[in-house]
Amino acid sequence: MVPWSHMTKREAAERIKNLRKTITYHRYLYHVLDRQGISDAVLDSLKHELKMLEDQFPDLITLDSPTQRVAGEVLDKFEKVRHAVPMLSLEDVFSEDEFSSWVGRIQKIAGIAGSSTSGDFPEVELPAIFAELKFDGLAVSLIYEKGIFVKGATRGDGKIGEDVTQNLKTIESIPLRLELHRAFSGRLSPYAENVQRGLASGRIEVRGEAIITKKTFDAINAAQKKKGEKLYANPRNLAAGSIRQLDPAITASRHLDFFAYDLVTDFGQKTHSEEHDLLGLLGFKSDGQAKRLPDARAVFKFHGSIAKKREKLAYHVDGIVVQIDDNALFQKLGVVGKAPRGAVAFKFAPEEATTRVLDIRLQVGRTGVLTPVAHLEPVRIGGVVISRATLHNMDEIQRLGVKVGDTIVVGRAGDVIPDVRAVLKDLRTGKEKAFRMPKKCPVCEGVVKRNEDEVAYRCTNKNCPALQREGLYHFVSKKAFDIDGLGPKTIDVLLDQGLIQDAADLFDLIQGDLVPLRRFGEKSASNLLNAIQMQKQVSLPRFLYALGILHVGEENALLLTKYISTHYSRLATRYKLSKIAARIEGLTENDLKHIDGVGDKVAESIHSWFHDKYNLAFLNKLDRAGITVTVPKFHPGYTGTGFRFQGQTFIFTGELENMTRDEAKEKVRLLGGNVSESVSKKTSYVVAGENPGSKFEKAKKLGVKTITETDFLKLLQIM
């Protein structure tokens, strides 16, 4: 597939046509019918691609393009209101590089610097900037005659909106009569006479955002759930739907809020920051986080600080609005399309975006599983550029219906591997190609088979180089032996040079083996050898996980460790590998099946692994290399009827102060509890550190108990 940046004009025209059709449809759902077919982040991503293509081929821009309009059509059920001053939309930027490009354009047009659009700012900066939160609600305009609220309207298409006066009157934060609530400051005293004249006999227009707070949104959804009715998707949709109610009583019951952000009326004010001060004096609530910034660099710091604390705010925000503070310069910069040049919406990194599948390739894992991976046109998600996303297996490919060439929705939350979430089939051209699983392994050409009782396809060649290589990556990974500095690239070099054949060979390496290699000098070689030797002692759960036994992950490794620890109470804390291996080898398959939580497949897999002659030879090799195993003692956590956290499921989100997440998870597992990555009604606790993510919000919606790190530490002591 051809990336959009390399498209011919003909290819771009076809792509633009399909993008416009899809965006128009979803904008109709969102703005007219108050329904949402795709997330805001996905719609933003489609709009962003369309704008990039139109910027590349400006002669393909048409008046009916979604980039040339502000919002959806006006609903027939409300009277139409023509805005005296158009309510413009804002251009979106999603990264520091894109913001830097905006800076360069402003500097060039304003004649205050060169036209550099690189990530490095020129020596001459922009004039002062005003930055404020971008509320996720519904933009409205308020008209006051002689200080009395007489008309309120939605943005509509930017020129004509909807008369929703009676509904806006139900919002208590919107004053019905304007009056000065505190004395003018010295800086605003020149405007006092004009403001007082406007209150007495003139027309005043204020614009802002009607929103619903997170607390109110959760309460409304809780009531919906109790009545067995459909839950609302997000606060923005609920706010928009509430403002468009024919019955003002329904709007009043939703307890909306309002933040003013623009004073359209000219009182002689010279800056946008003065407008915010004037709004406060007139009795409007405005953004308390907003501030005047000295230069563009300060914007990044402000953007980052809001991004970190956005989850703790009482309302939803999806970025910040950055505007030239000087009103005269702002007007001089003018309008391009339907957006002012002097302001942008600097959005937070989305967790979803759209891109195209350039190819689908197979990755062979340590157990021989063939995992299809989508190779993507690079796209920024969650602050990083993504070029690959897992498709999991053939069943998932068929469920999604994904083909090479498709436009897809790809998501990434936190540190989770990006995955394909949906296919936008409306954007297909007919040139897309279906993916088929090959009959031979792409690495060794071994036979590929799928067992009847599982979804995965596997390479049946146990000597497949990919299995050995992936097994080594797994052995030294953070949750296994955790050897610092020994990543996939270094292992590739060691394998390719014939210095190791398996993981046991790592512990026999000497400095002379490493120094001649391209990636090493004497110091780096010494550091790696020290890191390897420091990990010769490993806990039994980590060791079992490192072996890469089929079906044995962290949880099953811990279950087997618990069994060993509690049934062989004379075991020392530290043991030679040969001794502990002999204990496990002596367990029958029936013994393993009776371990609480271990199923038949897992028991069969463990028993088979510890009775394979090649695996036993590998264990002996590790034993000769001096590997020792520590067996955790579970007795302090045992209550007589079960472990302290027996039957409890924990989820961790955010940054912990006193321990890493992995350390916290291990404490839970050692006390008999379970750790999960997804919140459900069965979750016992969600432990929230600093800057918790979406799991925290989902826990609140489901009524799952959320606790702080301090609460968790207390729980460790008292349970």
C-alpha positions in Angstrom: 0.0 0.0 0.0 1.1 3.6 -0.7 1.3 5.9 2.4 -0.8 9.1 2.0 2.3 11.3 1.9 3.4 9.5 -1.4 0.0 9.3 -3.1 -0.5 10.5 -6.6 -3.2 13.1 -7.1 -5.5 10.5 -8.5 -5.1 8.2 -5.5 -5.5 11.2 -3.2 -8.7 12.3 -4.9 -10.2 8.8 -4.3 -9.1 8.7 -0.7 -10.4 12.2 0.0 -13.8 11.3 -1.5 -14.1 8.2 0.8 -12.9 10.1 3.8 -15.4 12.9 3.3 -18.3 10.4 3.0 -17.3 8.6 6.2 -16.6 11.7 8.2 -19.9 13.3 7.1 -21.8 10.2 8.1 -20.3 10.0 11.6 -20.6 13.8 12.1 -24.3 13.5 11.3 -24.7 10.7 13.9 -22.7 12.7 16.5 -24.0 16.3 16.0 -27.5 15.8 14.7 -28.8 12.5 16.1 -26.7 12.7 19.3 -25.4 9.2 18.6 -21.8 8.0 18.4 -20.6 5.4 15.9 -16.9 5.9 16.5 -14.9 7.5 19.3 -14.0 11.2 19.2 -10.3 10.2 18.8 -11.1 8.2 15.7 -13.2 10.9 14.1 -10.4 13.4 14.9 -7.9 11.1 13.3 -9.9 10.8 10.1 -10.4 14.6 9.9 -6.7 15.0 10.5 -5.8 12.7 7.6 -8.2 14.5 5.4 -6.7 17.9 6.2 -3.2 16.6 5.6 -4.3 15.3 2.1 -6.0 18.6 1.3 -3.0 20.6 2.4 -0.9 18.4 0.0 -3.4 18.9 -2.9 -5.1 22.2 -2.1 -6.9 22.3 -5.5 -8.9 19.2 -4.3 -10.6 21.3 -1.5 -14.3 21.8 -2.1 -16.8 24.0 -0.2 -18.6 20.9 1.1 -15.6 19.3 2.6 -15.8 18.5 6.4 -12.7 20.7 6.8 -14.6 23.7 5.6 -17.5 23.5 8.0 -17.8 23.7 11.8 -20.5 21.3 12.8 -23.6 19.4 11.8 -26.9 20.6 10.4 -29.4 22.5 12.5 -32.2 20.4 14.0 -35.7 21.3 12.7 -37.2 21.2 16.1 -35.5 24.5 17.2 -35.8 28.0 15.6 -32.7 29.1 13.7 -30.5 31.8 14.9 -27.9 33.6 12.7 -24.7 34.5 14.5 -23.6 38.1 14.1 -20.0 36.9 14.3 -19.4 33.3 13.0 -18.6 30.7 15.7 -15.4 29.3 14.2 -13.8 25.9 14.8 -10.2 25.3 15.6 -7.4 23.4 13.8 -6.2 20.4 15.9 -2.6 19.6 16.6 -1.5 16.4 18.4 2.2 16.7 18.9 5.0 19.1 19.7 6.2 18.9 16.1 2.8 19.9 14.8 2.6 22.7 17.3 6.0 23.8 16.2 4.8 23.9 12.6 1.9 26.2 13.7 4.4 28.4 15.5 6.5 28.7 12.3 3.5 29.6 10.2 2.4 32.3 12.7 5.9 33.8 12.8 6.1 33.9 9.1 2.7 35.6 8.6 3.2 38.0 11.5 6.7 38.9 10.1 8.4 38.3 13.5 10.7 35.4 12.6 11.7 33.0 9.8 9.5 30.3 8.4 11.2 27.4 10.2 8.7 24.5 11.0 11.2 22.2 12.7 10.9 21.1 16.3 13.5 23.7 17.3 12.1 27.1 17.8 13.8 30.2 16.2 15.5 32.7 18.5 12.6 35.1 18.1 9.5 33.7 19.8 5.8 34.4 19.4 4.2 37.2 21.3 2.5 36.3 24.5 0.1 33.3 24.3 -3.0 32.6 26.3 -3.7 28.9 27.1 -6.9 27.4 28.6 -8.5 24.1 28.9 -10.5 22.6 26.0 -13.7 21.5 27.6 -15.5 18.5 26.2 -19.0 19.8 26.0 -21.3 21.8 23.7 -20.3 25.3 22.5 -23.1 27.9 22.9 -23.5 31.6 22.5 -25.3 33.9 25.0 -26.9 37.2 24.0 -27.7 39.9 26.7 -29.7 43.0 26.0 -29.4 45.8 28.6 -27.8 43.2 30.9 -30.7 40.7 30.6 -30.2 37.2 29.1 -32.5 37.2 26.0 -31.2 34.5 23.7 -28.9 31.4 23.7 -27.9 29.4 20.7 -25.8 26.4 19.8 -22.9 26.7 17.3 -24.8 24.9 14.6 -22.9 25.2 11.3 -20.9 28.2 12.6 -23.2 30.7 10.9 -26.6 29.5 11.9 -27.3 27.8 15.2 -30.3 26.6 17.2 -32.3 28.7 19.7 -32.0 26.8 23.0 -32.6 29.8 25.3 -35.1 28.2 27.7 -32.8 25.2 28.2 -29.8 27.4 28.9 -31.8 29.3 31.5 -31.8 26.1 33.5 -28.1 26.2 34.0 -27.4 28.0 37.2 -23.9 29.1 36.3 -25.3 31.2 33.5 -26.4 34.6 34.9 -29.9 35.7 33.9 -28.9 39.4 34.6 -25.4 40.7 34.3 -23.9 42.9 37.0 -20.4 43.8 38.2 -19.4 41.4 40.9 -16.2 43.1 42.1 -14.4 46.4 41.5 -12.4 46.8 38.3 -8.7 46.3 38.7 -6.4 49.1 37.7 -5.6 47.2 34.5 -9.2 47.1 33.4 -10.3 50.6 34.6 -10.0 52.0 31.0 -12.9 49.7 30.0 -15.2 50.5 33.0 -17.2 53.1 31.2 -17.8 51.0 28.1 -18.8 47.9 30.2 -21.3 49.9 32.3 -22.7 51.5 29.1 -23.2 48.0 27.6 -24.9 46.8 30.8 -27.3 49.8 30.7 -28.3 49.9 27.1 -26.2 47.7 24.8 -25.8 44.2 23.5 -23.3 41.8 25.0 -22.4 38.4 23.6 -20.6 35.8 25.6 -19.5 32.3 24.3 -18.6 29.2 26.3 -19.1 25.5 26.8 -22.1 23.8 28.4 -20.8 20.7 30.2 -21.7 17.9 32.6 -19.3 17.1 35.4 -17.9 13.6 35.9 -19.7 13.3 39.2 -23.1 14.3 37.7 -22.5 12.0 34.7 -21.8 9.0 36.9 -24.9 9.8 39.0 -27.1 10.0 36.0 -25.8 6.7 34.6 -26.2 5.1 38.0 -29.9 6.1 37.9 -30.2 4.8 34.3 -28.7 1.5 35.4 -31.0 1.2 38.3 -34.0 1.7 35.9 -32.6 -0.9 33.5 -32.2 1.7 30.8 -29.3 2.3 28.4 -26.2 4.1 29.8 -24.9 7.3 28.2 -21.7 7.0 26.2 -19.9 10.1 27.5 -20.5 13.5 29.2 -20.2 15.4 25.9 -23.0 13.4 24.3 -25.2 13.8 27.4 -24.6 17.5 27.5 -25.4 18.0 23.8 -28.6 15.9 24.2 -29.6 17.8 27.3 -29.3 21.2 25.6 -31.5 19.9 22.7 -34.4 18.7 24.9 -37.8 20.2 24.0 -38.8 20.1 27.6 -36.6 22.4 29.8 -37.5 20.4 32.8 -35.5 17.5 31.5 -32.5 19.8 30.9 -32.9 21.1 34.4 -32.8 17.6 35.9 -29.3 17.0 34.2 -27.7 19.8 36.3 -25.4 21.2 33.5 -22.6 23.6 34.1 -21.1 26.4 32.0 -17.7 27.8 31.5 -17.3 31.1 29.5 -14.2 31.4 27.3 -14.9 34.3 24.9 -16.3 37.8 25.1 -17.4 38.8 21.6 -18.5 42.4 22.5 -15.8 45.0 22.0 -15.3 47.0 25.2 -11.9 48.2 24.0 -10.0 45.2 25.4 -6.6 44.6 23.9 -6.0 41.0 24.9 -7.8 37.7 25.3 -6.6 37.5 28.9 -8.4 40.8 29.6 -11.5 39.2 28.2 -11.3 36.4 30.7 -10.9 39.1 33.5 -14.0 40.9 32.1 -16.0 37.7 32.0 -15.2 37.2 35.7 -16.3 40.7 36.5 -19.6 40.2 34.7 -20.3 37.1 36.8 -19.3 34.3 34.6 -17.3 31.2 35.6 -14.3 30.8 33.4 -11.3 28.4 33.4 -9.3 28.7 36.6 -6.4 26.8 35.1 -6.0 29.3 32.2 -2.9 31.5 32.1 -0.9 33.9 30.0 2.3 32.3 28.8 5.5 34.2 27.8 6.5 32.0 24.9 5.7 28.8 22.9 8.0 26.6 25.0 5.9 27.3 28.1 2.9 25.8 26.2 4.5 22.4 26.3 5.0 22.6 30.1 1.4 23.7 30.6 0.0 21.0 28.2 2.0 18.3 30.0 0.9 19.5 33.5 -2.8 19.4 32.5 -2.4 16.0 30.8 -1.0 14.6 34.1 -3.9 15.9 36.3 -6.8 15.7 33.8 -8.2 12.5 35.4 -8.5 14.4 38.7 -10.4 17.3 37.2 -14.1 17.5 37.9 -14.9 17.7 34.2 -13.6 16.1 31.0 -11.1 18.0 28.9 -9.5 16.7 25.7 -6.7 19.2 25.3 -5.8 22.9 25.7 -6.7 25.9 23.5 -3.7 28.0 22.6 -4.4 31.5 21.3 -2.4 34.6 20.5 -3.2 36.9 23.4 -2.9 40.2 21.5 -6.3 40.8 19.9 -5.0 43.1 17.2 -2.5 40.5 16.0 -5.1 37.7 16.3 -7.4 39.7 13.9 -4.5 40.5 11.6 -3.7 36.8 11.2 -7.2 36.2 9.9 -9.1 33.0 9.1 -8.1 30.0 6.9 -11.1 27.9 5.9 -13.3 27.9 9.0 -10.5 28.2 11.6 -8.7 31.3 12.9 -5.0 31.2 12.2 -4.2 32.7 15.6 -5.5 29.7 17.7 -5.2 26.0 17.8 -6.6 23.1 19.8 -3.5 21.3 21.2 -5.1 17.9 22.0 -3.9 15.2 24.3 -2.4 12.1 22.8 -5.4 9.9 21.8 -5.7 6.2 22.7 -7.2 5.5 19.3 -6.5 6.6 15.8 -7.1 5.5 12.2 -4.5 4.3 9.8 -4.1 1.8 7.0 -2.8 -1.7 6.9 0.2 -1.8 4.6 0.8 -5.6 5.1 0.1 -8.5 7.4 3.1 -10.6 8.5 3.6 -13.5 10.8 5.6 -13.6 14.0 6.7 -17.0 15.4 6.7 -17.0 19.2 8.6 -19.1 21.7 5.9 -21.9 21.8 5.7 -22.0 18.0 2.5 -19.9 17.8 2.2 -17.9 14.6 0.8 -14.5 15.4 -0.4 -12.2 12.6 0.9 -8.7 12.9 -0.4 -5.7 11.0 2.3 -3.4 9.6 0.7 0.0 9.5 1.2 3.4 8.0 2.8 5.1 11.0 0.4 6.9 13.3 0.8 8.7 16.7 -1.2 7.2 19.5 -0.8 7.8 23.2 2.3 10.0 22.6 4.3 7.5 20.5 4.4 6.6 16.8 2.9 3.2 16.1 3.8 1.2 13.0 2.6 -2.3 14.1 -0.4 -3.8 15.8 -1.2 -7.3 16.8 -4.1 -9.2 15.2 -3.8 -12.0 17.7 -5.0 -14.9 15.5 -6.9 -16.0 12.5 -10.2 -16.0 14.4 -9.7 -12.4 15.3 -8.8 -11.5 11.7 -12.1 -13.1 10.5 -14.1 -11.5 13.3 -12.8 -8.0 12.3 -12.8 -8.8 8.6 -9.5 -7.0 8.2 -7.7 -7.1 4.9 -4.4 -5.7 3.6 -5.2 -2.1 2.5 -8.0 -1.5 4.9 -8.4 1.6 7.0 -8.6 0.5 10.6 -9.1 1.8 14.1 -6.0 1.0 16.2 -5.8 1.5 19.9 -3.2 1.7 22.6 -3.8 2.2 26.3 -0.9 2.8 28.6 1.9 0.3 27.9 -0.4 -2.2 26.3 0.7 -3.5 22.8 -1.3 -1.7 20.1 -4.2 -3.8 18.7 -6.6 -3.5 15.8 -10.1 -2.6 17.1 -12.3 -2.1 14.0 -12.3 -1.9 10.3 -13.8 1.1 8.5 -15.2 -0.9 5.6 -16.9 2.2 4.0 -13.4 3.4 3.0 -12.6 0.3 0.9 -11.7 0.7 -2.7 -12.0 -2.9 -3.9 -8.2 -3.3 -4.0 -7.9 -4.8 -0.5 -6.5 -8.3 -0.2 -7.5 -11.0 2.3 -4.9 -12.7 4.5 -4.5 -16.4 4.6 -2.5 -18.5 7.0 0.3 -20.4 5.2 0.8 -24.2 5.5 4.5 -23.8 6.2 6.4 -21.8 8.8 7.8 -18.6 7.3 11.0 -19.1 9.3 11.9 -22.9 8.9 9.2 -24.1 6.5 8.1 -26.6 9.0 4.5 -27.8 8.9 1.9 -25.4 10.4 -1.0 -27.0 12.2 -4.0 -25.9 14.3 -5.2 -28.2 17.1 -8.9 -28.7 17.4 -9.0 -27.4 21.0 -7.3 -24.0 20.4 -7.4 -21.0 18.1 -3.6 -20.8 17.5 -1.7 -22.1 14.5 1.7 -23.5 15.4 5.0 -24.4 13.8 5.4 -28.1 14.5 9.2 -28.1 14.2 10.7 -28.0 17.7 14.0 -27.0 16.3 12.7 -24.0 14.5 15.2 -21.1 15.0 12.4 -18.7 15.8 11.3 -20.8 18.8 14.8 -20.9 20.2 15.4 -17.2 19.7 12.0 -16.1 21.2 12.6 -18.6 24.1 15.8 -16.8 24.9 14.2 -13.4 24.7 11.6 -14.7 27.2 14.2 -16.3 29.5 16.0 -13.0 30.2 12.9 -10.8 30.2 11.9 -8.5 33.1 9.4 -11.0 34.6 11.8 -13.9 34.3 15.5 -13.7 35.0 15.5 -9.9 34.4 19.1 -9.6 33.2 19.8 -5.9 32.8 21.3 -4.9 29.5 20.6 -8.2 27.8 17.9 -7.4 25.2 16.9 -9.0 21.9 19.6 -7.2 19.8 22.4 -8.5 22.1 21.0 -12.0 22.1 20.8 -11.9 18.3 24.5 -11.0 18.1 25.4 -13.8 20.6 23.4 -16.4 18.6 24.6 -15.2 15.2 28.2 -15.4 16.4 27.7 -18.9 17.8 28.6 -17.9 21.4 25.5 -19.4 22.8 23.1 -22.1 21.9 20.7 -21.9 24.8 20.1 -19.8 27.9 22.5 -21.9 30.0 25.4 -20.8 27.8 24.8 -17.2 29.0 26.3 -18.0 32.4 29.5 -19.3 30.9 30.3 -16.2 28.9 33.6 -14.5 29.6 34.9 -11.0 28.8 37.0 -12.2 25.9 33.9 -13.6 24.2 32.2 -10.2 24.2 34.9 -7.5 23.7 35.6 -8.4 20.0 31.9 -8.0 19.2 30.7 -4.8 17.4 28.4 -3.7 20.3 30.9 -4.1 23.1 34.0 -2.5 24.7 35.7 -3.7 27.8 33.4 -1.7 30.1 30.1 -2.7 28.5 31.3 -6.3 28.4 32.1 -6.2 32.1 28.8 -4.6 32.9 26.8 -7.3 31.0 28.8 -10.2 32.6 28.2 -8.7 36.1 24.5 -8.4 35.4 24.3 -12.0 34.3 26.2 -13.3 37.3 24.0 -11.2 39.7 20.9 -13.1 38.4 22.2 -16.6 39.1 19.9 -16.8 42.1 16.2 -16.5 41.1 12.9 -17.1 42.8 11.0 -20.3 41.9 8.0 -18.5 40.3 10.3 -16.4 38.1 12.3 -19.5 37.2 9.2 -21.5 36.2 8.0 -18.6 34.1 11.3 -18.2 32.4 11.3 -21.9 31.2 8.5 -20.9 28.8 6.4 -24.0 29.5 3.3 -24.1 27.3 0.3 -22.6 29.3 2.5 -21.7 32.3 2.5 -17.9 32.8 3.0 -15.9 36.0 -0.2 -17.1 37.7 0.4 -20.9 37.1 4.0 -20.5 38.0 3.0 -19.1 41.3 0.3 -21.8 41.9 3.0 -24.5 41.4 5.3 -22.7 43.7 2.6 -22.4 46.4 2.1 -26.2 46.2 5.8 -26.9 46.5 6.2 -24.5 49.4 3.3 -25.8 51.4 3.6 -29.5 50.7 7.3 -29.7 51.2 7.7 -27.7 54.4 11.2 -28.9 55.0 12.5 -27.1 51.9 15.2 -24.6 52.6 14.7 -21.0 51.5 17.5 -21.5 48.9 17.9 -24.7 46.9 20.2 -26.1 44.3 18.3 -26.3 41.0 18.8 -30.0 40.7 17.0 -30.6 44.0 13.9 -28.5 43.3 13.7 -29.8 39.7 13.7 -33.3 41.1 10.7 -32.4 43.4 8.7 -31.2 40.4 9.7 -34.1 38.2 8.5 -36.5 41.0 4.9 -35.1 40.8 2.5 -37.2 38.8 0.1 -35.7 36.3 -2.7 -36.5 38.8 -0.8 -34.6 41.6 -0.6 -31.5 39.3 -4.3 -31.7 38.4 -5.2 -31.5 42.1 -3.4 -28.2 42.6 -6.0 -25.5 43.1 -6.3 -23.4 40.0 -4.3 -25.7 37.7 -6.4 -27.3 34.9 -5.9 -30.5 33.0 -4.0 -28.9 30.1 -1.6 -27.1 32.4 -1.0 -30.2 34.4 -0.3 -32.2 31.2 2.0 -29.5 29.9 4.1 -29.3 33.1 4.4 -33.0 33.5 5.4 -33.4 29.8 8.0 -30.7 30.0 9.7 -32.1 33.1 9.8 -35.6 31.6 11.3 -34.5 28.2 15.0 -35.7 28.0 16.1 -32.5 26.2 14.5 -30.3 28.8 16.1 -32.3 31.6 19.5 -32.0 30.0 18.9 -28.2 29.8 18.1 -28.1 33.6 21.3 -30.1 34.3 23.2 -27.6 32.3 21.7 -24.7 34.3 22.5 -26.5 37.5 26.2 -26.9 36.5 26.3 -23.2 35.7 25.5 -22.5 39.3 21.8 -21.5 39.1 20.1 -21.6 42.5 16.4 -21.2 43.3 14.7 -19.5 46.2 11.4 -20.9 47.4 9.1 -18.3 49.0 7.5 -19.2 52.3 3.8 -18.7 52.1 3.0 -19.5 55.8 2.8 -15.9 57.0 0.0 -15.2 54.5 -1.9 -18.4 55.4 -4.9 -18.1 57.6 -5.8 -21.7 58.0 -8.7 -21.5 55.6 -6.8 -19.8 52.8 -4.2 -17.2 51.9 -5.0 -13.6 53.0 -6.0 -12.5 49.5 -7.5 -15.9 48.5 -10.3 -15.2 46.1 -9.5 -11.5 45.8 -8.6 -9.9 42.4 -6.5 -6.7 42.2 -5.9 -4.3 39.4 -3.2 -1.6 39.5 -3.4 1.7 37.6 -1.3 4.8 37.8 2.2 5.4 39.2 3.0 3.8 42.6 5.4 5.7 44.9 6.7 3.0 47.3 7.0 0.1 44.9 6.8 -0.8 41.2 3.7 -2.4 39.8 5.4 -5.7 39.3 6.5 -5.7 43.0 2.9 -4.9 44.1 1.5 -7.7 41.9 4.0 -10.1 43.4 2.9 -9.2 46.9 -0.7 -9.9 45.9 0.2 -13.3 44.4 2.3 -14.3 47.3 -0.7 -13.8 49.6 -3.0 -15.9 47.4 -4.6 -13.2 45.4 -5.0 -12.8 41.7 -3.9 -9.9 39.4 -5.8 -8.8 36.3 -5.4 -6.2 33.6 -9.1 -5.6 32.9 -11.8 -4.3 35.2 -15.0 -6.2 35.6 -17.7 -6.6 38.2 -15.7 -9.5 39.7 -12.7 -7.2 40.5 -12.2 -6.8 44.2 -10.0 -3.7 44.3 -8.5 -1.2 41.9 -5.4 0.3 43.4 -5.0 3.8 42.0 -1.6 5.6 42.1 -0.7 9.0 40.6 -2.3 9.8 37.2 -4.6 6.7 37.0 -5.8 5.7 33.6 -9.1 4.5 32.1 -9.3 1.5 34.4 -9.9 3.9 37.3 -12.9 5.5 35.4 -14.3 2.1 34.5 -14.0 1.0 38.1 -16.1 3.9 39.2 -18.7 3.2 36.6 -19.0 -0.4 37.6 -19.0 0.4 41.3 -15.8 -1.5 41.9 -13.9 -0.5 45.1 -11.0 1.9 44.4 -8.2 2.4 47.0 -5.0 4.4 47.2 -1.5 3.0 47.4 -1.6 3.9 51.2 -4.8 1.9 51.6 -3.1 -1.0 49.8 -0.1 -1.0 52.1 -2.5 -1.0 55.1 -4.3 -3.9 53.5 -1.1 -5.9 53.3 -0.6 -5.4 57.0 -4.0 -6.1 58.4 -5.6 -8.7 56.2 
